[in-house]
Amino acid sequence: MQRTNIANPAYFHKVVDCQYACPAHTPVPEYIRMIAQRRYSDAYMINWVSNVFPGILGRTCDRPCEPACRRGRVEEGNTGEPEPVAICRLKRVAADMKDDVRARMPKLEPKNGKRVACVGAGPASLTVARDLAPLGYEVTVFDGEAKAGGFIRTQIPRFRLPESVIDEETGYILDLGVEFRSGERIDSMTALMAQEWDAIFVGCGAPRGRDLDVPGRQEAAASIHIGIDWLNSVSFGHVSSIGKRVIVLGGGNTAMDCCRSARRLGGTDVKVIVRSGFAEMKASPWEKEDAQHEGIPIIDFHVPKAFVHEEGKLLGMRFEIVRAEYDDKGRRTLVPTGEPDAYFECDEVLVAVGQENAFPWIERDCGIAFDKSGLPKLDENTFQSTVPNVFFGGDAAFGPKNIITAVAHGHEAAVSIDKLLRAEPVYVRPAPMTNLVSQKMGIHEWSYDNDTSNDLRYKVPWAKAETALASIRVEVELGFDAATAFKEAERCLNCDVQTVFTEAACIECDACVDICPMDCINFIDNGEEVELRSRLKAPALNLAQDLYVSGGLKTGRVMVKDEDVCLHCGLCAERCPTGAWDMQKFLLKMTPAGQGHAQEVAA
């Protein structure tokens, strides 16, 4: 194997698993350390720069960072169910406990005469506005609703996300001089393009819920509702009750929001019925757990067959019972078991079987090309459409995802718009800003707390069931208090503080090998990667994470460290008699719109 090039920012970025997995690449360990120091406002602003909506995401994020968290891997031998650091809930701590941060918002540059229109006031459009408005762009956001937020406001129930949090965090963006045209739904792209905007960003989401075409659907239509439309009506108070017996069809997060909302609006017998297996449901694991915690059963491997009605009055639903079979390539087929159809009585049904994009307002002769599935043809890096000054992001770009992905799209689209309007090549993407700094404070002391906590993940307290289930607007999760937040933050392994090895200083005494608690440091003969992995003291089985390989040592051997399970505890550096090991903090920040240009001008 070749010597690892740690000067390449991509190497250590990948080692910080949580940040690497986050679509917006939020520097997670950095803000968790600040929470442990009770620097909540600093932690909030680190989040705000990258993910824009810390308070919202601290309650609703899909948490791609947590399955990637190293804590879950290194705990495998200590507990039957290893759990990651509660990254998402710590984000909420920063939002809930911060001081007034309005004075820390970006200062606005003079207007540059360029006008940008954002269609939709969801997370992608608001991110574009947040990034471009401080640079002097006149940004106008159009939305058919009275308040900004998009699906954050209309589809996420208030018991998960209070409206005050949405108002606060959308307000920070609109207060940057962004013009918000509420109640103005764009119904013609041709007409919008005729207004001579310098750039247009489409962040209108995936507003149409999929329907279910089975017998009885039309006849019993009065008691059958599309999930996202129903949640919208609940959000705005148009729906305040539901029948006692409710069936929710679908296995995604929207289905979980539907069943939990129905439970609060009068449904005493609410059940989720899904065609896939429980483990294959698209809903986040904690969303399923929350529904079950509230007494809502999830019935899997049932395929809808018919709505049973009598003269238009819905009586129940009939389902075919299936099982999953897989071919040699892992492809799943649902096969009938031959059991009699299952029948469930119900008063109302909520259909939450998926969402799809709908662009009836974009004329097909305006120059924007669409693919066979109805999605716009975009450059995957720049989000630029076939009309050079029209960009897409969020669910409108590549189909339904989540808030943090929409934010990441917004950042990249803002970079593209800024480059286009500066007459720079849009396809040239700015490199991230990185820093690698030693944390040495003494001979064997470091400027971070490297005493690894053995605590298991702390549970977030909930409101009492009788209170939470009595109202659609009572927030269920109460969040960590300061003491629990500190203890949970101490579970973070500081994966951004890297073990940096200098082979010229190494005397091959093997002291670091002896003291390493994870047996991940090796001094061995070099070889091909597959073969070398099998010869390590603890075989490196996770091929997704790299090996750190030194150059040749005096004995001809090389140092090989498995980055996958390293605790970043610093014991190797403390034990090393020559200082060949050092603990160096790696900080990566994605370069925002305007920053690359400013750096070029300064240079």
GUFI-545128 format. One record per residue: y, x, z of N, C-alpha, C in turn. Coordinates in steps of 0.2 Angstrom, whole numbers, plus 5000, padded with zeros to 4 digits. Layout:
# GUFI-545128
YXZYXZYXZ ...
This chain:
# GUFI-545128
499450045000500050005000500650045000 501250024997501850054997502250045003 502650095005503150095010503550025010 503549995016503949925016504749945015 505049905011505749915010506149865014 506349885020506649845025507349835023 507649875018508349865016508349805012 507849775009507849715005507949655010 508449615010508549565015508049515015 507649505009507149455009506549475014 506449535015505949555019505949525027 506549545030506549515037506749445037 507049415032507249345032506549305032 506049335029505349305029505049305036 505249355039504949365046505249315051 505849295050506149245054505949175052 505349155054504949105051505349035051 505649025056506048965057506648955052 507049015052507549015047507349015040 506849045038506549045032506348985029 506048945034505748875032506348825032 506848835035507448785034507748785028 507848725024508148725018508848755017 509148745023509848775023509948845027 509348865029509248935032509748945038 509748895042510048905048509848955053 510249005055510049055060509849035066 509149005067508948975073508949015079 508649075079508649115086509349125088 509749135083510449155086510749095090 510749035087511048985091510648965097 509948975097509548965103509749005109 509849075107510149125112510749095115 511249075111511849045114511748985118 511248945117511148885121510948915128 510448965128510248995134510849025138 511349045135511949075138512449015140 512248955138512748895139513348905135 513348935129513848945125513748885119 513748825122513648765117514048755111 514748775112515148765106515048815101 514848875103514648935098514048915095 513548885098512948865095513048805090 513448765092513648705088513948735081 514448775082514748805076514348845071 513848875074513348915070512948865066 512748805069512448755066512848725060 513448705062513948665058514048705051 514048775052514248815046513648805041 513048805043512448795039512148725037 512148685043511748625042512248565042 512848575044513448525043513348465048 512748445050512748385054512248405060 512448445065512048465070511848405075 512348365076512148305081511648255077 511748245071511348195067510648225066 510648295064510048325063509648335069 509948345075509648355081509248295084 509348235080509048175082508548155077 508648175070508348145065508048195060 508148255061507848305056507148305055 506848315049506148325048505848385050 506248435053506048495056505548535053 505648555047505248605043505248675047 505648685051505648745055505148745060 504948695063504548695069503748705067 503548685062502848705060502748775058 503348805056503348875054503448925060 503648895066503848935072503248975074 503349035075502949085077502549075084 502949035088502749015095502048985095 501948935090501348895089500748945087 500948995084500349045082500149085087 500649115091500449165096500149125102 500249065103499949025109499249005108 498949015102498348985100497848995106 497849055108497349075113497449055120 498049025122498249005128498148925130 498248885124498248815125497848785119 497548725121497148695115497648665110 498248655112498748625107499348665107 499448725104500048765104500548725101 501148725104501748695101502348735100 502748725095503248775093503848755098 504348805098504948785102505248725099 505548685104505848615102506548635098 506548665092507148685089507648625088 507348575085507748515083508148485090 507748475095508048455101508548495104 508448565103508948615106509648605101 509548595095510148575091510548525094 510148465096510548415099510948435105 510548475109510948505115511648535114 511648575108512248605106512748555105 512548495101513048445099513248405105 512748385110512948345115513348385121 513248445121513648485127514148525125 514348525119514948565116515548545119 516148585118516748565120517048535113 517748515114518048495108518148555103 517848545097517748595092518248585086 518748535086519148525081519548585079 519848625084520248675082519848735079 519148735079518748785076518548765069 518848715066518648695059519048735054 518848745048519148785043519848775042 520248825041520948815039520948805032 521448755030521448735023521848785018 521648805013522048845008522448795004 522948825001523448784997523048754991 523248694989522948654984522948694977 522348704974522248744968522348704961 522448634962522548594956521948564953 521348584956520748564953520448504957 520148454953519948384956519248374955 518948364961518148354961518048284964 517648244960517348184962516648184965 516548154971515848144973515648074974 515148064970514847994970514347984976 514547934980514047924986514347974992 514347944998514547975004513947995009 513448015006512848035010512948115011 512348145014512448215017512548265011 512248255005512448305000513148304998 513448244996514148234994514548265000 514448245006514848265011514848345012 514248375011514248445011514648475006 514648455000515048474994515748474996 515948414999516648405001516848455006 516348465011516548515017516648585014 516248605009516248675007516848685002 517048634998517648634993518348624996 518348575000519048555002519448615005 519148655010519548705013519748755007 519448755002519648804996520248784992 520448724993521048704990520848654984 520248634984520048574979520248514982 520448464977520648394979519948354978 519648344984518948314984519048234985 518748194981518748124982518048104982 517848064988517248034989517247964988 516747934983516747864982516147834985 516147784988515547744991515647674992 515147634991515247564991515247534998 515047575003515147555010515747565013 515947535019516547545022516647615026 516047645028516047705031515647755028 515747825029515447875026514747885030 514247915026513647935029513047925025 513147875020512547855015511947835019 511347855017510747825021510747845028 511047895030511147915037511347855041 511847825038512147765042511747705041 511547695035511247625033510447615034 510147675034509347665035509047695041 509447735045509147765051509347715057 508947695061509047645066509547675071 509947635074510347655080510047675086 509347655087509047675093508847745092 508847775086508747845085509347885084 509847855081510547885079511147845081 511447855086512047815088512547825083 512947765081513447765076514047815078 514147825085514647865087514547935084 513947965084513748025082513948035074 513747985070513847985063514647985062 515047945066515747945065516048005066 515848045072516048105074515948155068 515348165066515148225061515448205054 515448145052515748135045516548135046 516748125052517448135053517748205052 517348255055517548325054517648335047 517248315042517348325035517848295032 517948225033518448185030519148215033 519148245039519848265041520048335038 519648365034519848425030520248405024 520548345024520948325018520548295012 519948275014519548245009519748165008 519848145002520048075001519348035001 519347985005518747945005518947875002 518647854997518747784994518147744996 518247705001517747665004517747595000 517147564999517147504996517247514988 517147574986517247584978516547614976 516147564973515547584970515647604963 515447664961515447684954514947644950 515147614945514747574941514747594933 515047654932515047674925515247754925 514747794923514847864923515347884917 515247844912515747854906516447844908 516547794912517247774915517447834919 517047854924517247904928517347974925 516947994920517148054916517748044912 517947984910518547974907519147994911 519147994917519648004922519848074923 519548124919519648194918519648224925 519048214928518948254934518748324932 518848374935518648444934517948454935 517648424940516948424941516748354944 516148334943515848274946515148294950 515148274956514448284960514148214961 513548204959513248144960512748144966 512848114972512448114978512348044980 512148004975512047934977511347914980 510947964981510347954984509747914980 509247894983508747854980508747784983 509147744980509347684983508847624982 508347634979507847574977507247584980 507047534984506347534987505847514982 505247544982504747514978504447454981 504247414976503947344978503147344977 502847294979502147294979501947234975 501647244969501447194964500747174965 500547124970499947104971499947024972 499446984971499446914971499846884977 500246834976500546804981501246834983 501446884979502046924981502646874979 502646844974503246804972503246734975 502646704976502646644980502846644987 502746704990502846704997503546754998 503946764993504446814993504946804999 505046745001505546735007505346765013 504746785014504446815020504246895019 504446915013504246985011504847025010 504947085013505647115012505447195010 505947215006505847285005506147325010 505847375013505947415019506647435020 506847475015507547505015508147455015 508047405011508547355011508547315017 507947305020507947265027508247315032 508147375032508447415037509247425036 509447415030510147415029510447355032 510147295031510347235033510347235041 509847265044509847275051510447315054 510547365050511147415052511747385052 511947335047512547305047512547235050 512047225054512047155058511847095054 511647105048511547045044510847015046 510447055049509747035051509747045058 509646995063509547015070508946985073 508446965069507846935072507346945066 506646935069506146935064505546895067 505046875063504546845066504046875071 503646845075503246875080502746915077 502446895072501846945069502146975063 502147045063502447075057501947135055 501847135048501447195045501947235042 501947305043502347355039501847385035 501947385028501547425023501847495022 501547545022501747615020501647665026 501647725024501447775029502047835030 502647815028503147865028503647855034 504147895035504647885040505047815040 505147795034505447725033505047675036 504347675035503847625038503947635046 503947695048504047705056504647675058 505247685055505847655057505847575056 505447545051505447475051505047445056 504447475058504047445063504347445070 504647505071505047515078505647465078 505947455073506547405073506247335073 505747315070505447255071505247235078 504947285081504747285088505347265092 505947285091506547275095506947205093 506747185087507047115085506647055086 506147065090505747005092505047005090 504847055086504147065084503647085090 503247035092502747055098502147075095 501947065089501347085086501447125080 501647185080501847225075501347285073 501147285067500647335065500847375059 500647435058500747475052500047475048 500047455042499447465038499547505032 499147555031499247615026498647625022 498647635016498047645012497747715013 498147765015497847835016497547835023 497347895024497047915031497647925035 497547925042498147935047498448005046 497948055045498248125045498648135038 498448095033498848105027499448065026 499648025031500247995030500848035030 501348015026501948055025502448065031 502348015035502748015041502648075045 503248105048503148165052502748145058 502348195061501848175066502248145072 502848165074503148145080503448065079 503548055072503747985071503147935072 502547955070501947915071501847915079 501847965082501747965089502247915093 502947915091503347875094503247805093 502947785087502747715085502247695090 501747735090501147725094501347715102 501747765104502047765111502347695112 502547665107502847595108502447535107 501747555107501247505107501147475100 501347515095501247495088500647525085 500047485083499447515080499547535073 499247585071499247615064498547605061 498447565056497847545053497747585047 497347625046497247665040496747645035 496747675029496147655024496147585022 496647545022496647475020497147475014 496947455009497247445002497447365002 498147355001498347285000498047254994 497747194995497447154990497847094988 498047054993498446994992498846974998 499446934996499746905001499446825001 499246805007498946745008499546695010 499546635006500146595008499846515007 500246475009500146405008500746365006 500846355000501446324997502046364998 501946424997502546474998502646505005 502246475010502346495017501846555018 502046605020501646665021501146655027 500546665026500046655032499746725034 499646775030499346835031499246875025 498946935026498746975021498046995021 497747005015497047025014497047095011 496547135014496547215012495847235010 495747275006495147305004495047375008 494447375012494347435016494047495011 494347555012494147605008494047665012 493747715009493647785012493847835007 494047895009494247955005493647995003 493648014996493148054994493548114990 493348174990493648224987493248264982 493548284976493148324972493148394973 492848434969492848514971493548544970 494048514968494648534967495148504973 494848474977495248444983495648384981 495548354975495848294974495548234977 495948184980495748134983495648064979 495148034980495047964977494847914983 495147854983494947804988494447764985 493847754988493347724986493147664991 493047604988492847544992492247564996 492247545003491647555007491147495006 491347445003490847385002490947335008 491347355013491347305019491747245016 491747185020492147125018492847145019 493247105015493947115015494247105022 494747145025495047125031495647085030 495747035035496246985035496646995041 497346995040497746995046498346945045 498346905050498846845050499546885051 500046855048500746875049501246825047 501846835050502446795048502946825043 502946895044503346925039503046995037 503247025031502947085029503547135027 503547195029504047245027503747295023 503947295016503647345011503947405011 503647465014503947525014503447575011 503347565005502847605001503147664997 503847674998504147734994504847704991 505147754989505847744986505847784979 506247754975506347784969507147784967 507247834962507947834960508147784955 508747764955509047714951509747734948 509747744942510447754939510647704934 510647644936510847594930511647604928 512047644932512747644931512847714927 512347754925512447804921512247794914 512647784910512547764903512147824899 511547804896511147854893511447884887 512047864885512347904879512947944882 513047954888513547994891513448074891 512848094889512748164888512248194893 512148154899511648174904510948154902 510548204902509848194900509448184906 508948134905508448114910507748134908 507348144913506648154911506248094911 505548094910505148034909505147994915 505248024921505147994928505847964929 506347974925507047944927507447984931 507248044932507748094936508148134931 508748154933509148194928508848264927 508948294921508648354920509148404922 508948444927509448494931509148564931 509648614931509448674933509248684940 508648704942508448694949508848744954 509148794951509548834955510248814956 510548794951511248774951511448704951 510948654950510948584951511448554945 511548594940511948574935511548534930 511848484927511548434923511648464916 511448424911511548434904512348424902 512748394906513448394905513748454910 513948504907514148564912514548554918 514948504918515348494924515148434929 514448414927514148364931513548384935 513548384942513048414946512748354950 512148364952511748314956511448354962 511348314967511048344974510748284978 510448314983510048264988509548224984 509448164986508848124984508948104976 509648104974509748094967509548154962 509448204965509248264961508548264959 508048274964507348284962506948224966 507248174968506848124971506948124979 506748074983506848074990506548134994 506948154998506748215003506948195010 507448235012507748225019508448245019 508748245025509448255026509548335025 509148375028509248445028509148475021 508748445017508648465010509248445006 509548385007510148365004510748405006 510748435012511348475014511248545010 510648575010510548635006510748624998 510548564995510748554989511548554988 511848524993512548514993512948584993 512648634997512948694998512848734991 512248724988512148764981512548734976 512648664976513048634971513748654972 514048654978514748684979514848754976 514348794977514448864974514448854967 514048814964514048804956514748784954 514948724957515648694955516148744956 516248784962516748834963516748884957 516148914955516048964950516248934943 516048874942516248844935516948834935 517348814940518048804940518448864940 518148924942518448994942518249024936 517948994931517649024925517249084926 516749074931516249124932515649104930 515149144929514449114927514149074933 513949014931513648974936512949004939 512649024934511949044935511849114940 512449144940512449204945512549184952 512049184956512049164963512249214968 512749204972512949254977512349274982 512349334983511849364988511949334995 511549324999511649315006511949375010 512349355015512649405019512149425025 512049495025511549515030511849565035 511549575040511649625045511049645049 510949715050510449735054510749785059 510749765066511049805071510649825077 510549885079510149905085510449865091 509949845095510049805101510049855107 510049925106509949965111510549975116 510349965122510949965127510850025132 510250055132510150115136509550145133 509150195137508650225134508050175132 507950135137507350085135507650015137 508249995136508549935137508849905131 508849835131509049795125509549745127 509949725122510449675124510249605123 509649595123509349525123508849515128 508649455130508149445135507449445131 507049495132506449505129505849485134 505949455139505449435144505149365141 504549375138504249315135504049255140 504349195139504149145144503449115142 503049105147502449075146502448995147 502948965147503048895148502748865142 502448805143502348765137502948715135 502948685129503448655127503648595132 504348585133504548535137504648475134 504548415137504548345134505248325135 505448285130506148255130506048185134 506548175139506448115142506648055138 506347995139506547935135506847885140 507147835137507447775141506847735143 506947695148506347655150506147605145 505547595144505347545139505647485139 505747455145506047385145506747385143 507047445144507747445141507747465134 507347505132507347535125507147475120 506647445122506347395117506747325117 507247325122507647255122508247255118 508447315115508947315110508847365105 509147345099509047395093509547455093 510047445098510547495099510547545105 510047535109509947585114509547645112 509847705113509547765110508947775115 508347795111507747795115507747865118 507847925114507747985117508448005121 508348035127508948045131509148125130 508748165127508948235126508848275132 508848345131508748385137509348385141 509248395148509848415152509948495152 510448525155510648595154510048635157 509748615162509248665165508648665161 508448605158507848605154507948635147 508548625145508748665138508648735139 508948765145508848835146508148855146 507648815149506948835150506648835143 506848785139506548775132506848835128 507448855128507748905124507348975126 507148985132506849045134506149045131 505848995128505248995124505349035118 505949035115506049065109505849145109 505549165104505249235104505749285100 506349265099506849305096506649345090 506349305085506049325079506549365074 507149355076507649385072507849455074 507549475080507649545083507049585080 507149625076506549655072506349725075 505749735074505449805076505549845070 505949895071506149945065505850015067 505450035062505050105064505350155059 505450215063505650275059505050325060 504750335054504150375054504250455056 504850475054505050545055505050565063 505150515067505250525074504550515077 504050485074503450465077502950535078 502650535084502250595085501450565086 501350505084500750475083500350475090 500650465095500350465102499950395103 500050345099499750285100499950245106 500550265110500750225116500950155114 501250145108501450075106500750035104 500250065102499650035100499350005107 499350055112499050035119499449975122 500049975121500449925125500549855122 500449855115500549795111500149735114 500449685116500049625119499649595113 499849595107499549555102499149605097 499049665099498649715095498849715087 499449705086499649705079499949765076 499949825080500149885078499549935077 499549965071498950005069499150075066 498850125068498950195064498250205060 498250195054497550205050497750235043 497150245040497250275033497450215029 497850235024498150185019497550155014 497750105011497250075006497450015003 497049984999497349924996497349865001 497849825000498049775005497449735007 497049705003496449665005496049705010 495849765008495349805011495749825018 496349845018496749865023496749815029 496949755027496949695032496349695036 495749705033495149695036494949755041 495349805041495249865045495749865051 496149825051496649825057496349805063 496649825069496349815076496249735077 496749695075496649625074496749605067 496249585064496249575056496849525055 497249545050497849505048497549445043 497449385045497149335041497749295038 498349295040498849255037499149285031 498949275025499149305019499849295018 500149235020500849215019501349265022 501149295027501649345031501449415029 501949455028501849525026501649575031 501349635029501249685033501849735033 502049765038502549815039502149885038 502249915033501949985031502450035031 502250095035502750155035502550195029 502950245028502750305024502250345027 502050395024501550445027501750475033 501350485038501450515044501150585044 501250625049501050695048500250705048 499850655050499150665050498950635043 499350605039499150575033499050495034 499050475040498950405041499650365040 499550305040500250265040500150215046 500750195048500850135053500850075049 500450025052500349955049500449905054 500949865054501049815059501049745056 500649695059500549635056501149585059 501549575054502149535056502049465058 501449435057501249365058501249355065 500949395070500949375077501349415082 501749465079502149505083502649455088 502649475094503049435099503749455099 503949515096504649535096504849555103 504349575107504449585114504849645116 504749695111505049755112504649805116 504049795118503749835122503549905119 503449895112503349955108503850005109 504549975108505150025108505250045115 505050005120505150035127504650085129 504050085126503550135128503650195124 503950195118503950245113504350305116 504050365117504350425120504950455116 504850445109505350475104505850435101 505850365103506350325099506150305092 505550315090505350295084505350225082 505250185088505350115087506050095090 506350045086506950015089506949945087 507349905092507449835091508149825088 508049795082508749785078508749705076 509349675078509449605076509649595069 509249555065509349545058509749475058 510349475055510649405054510749395047 510549335044510649315038511049255037 511649255033512049195032512049185025 511949125023512049105016512749115014 512849135008513549145006513849075003 514349055006514648985004515048994998 515248934995515748934990516348964991 516549004986517249044987517149104990 516649114994516549184998516449234993 516049234989515849284984516449304980 516849254978517449274974517949314979 518049294985518449324989518249394991 517649404991517349474992517549514986 517449484980517549524974518349544973 518749494975519449514975519649564980 519349564986519449614991519249684989 518649684985518449744983518849774977 
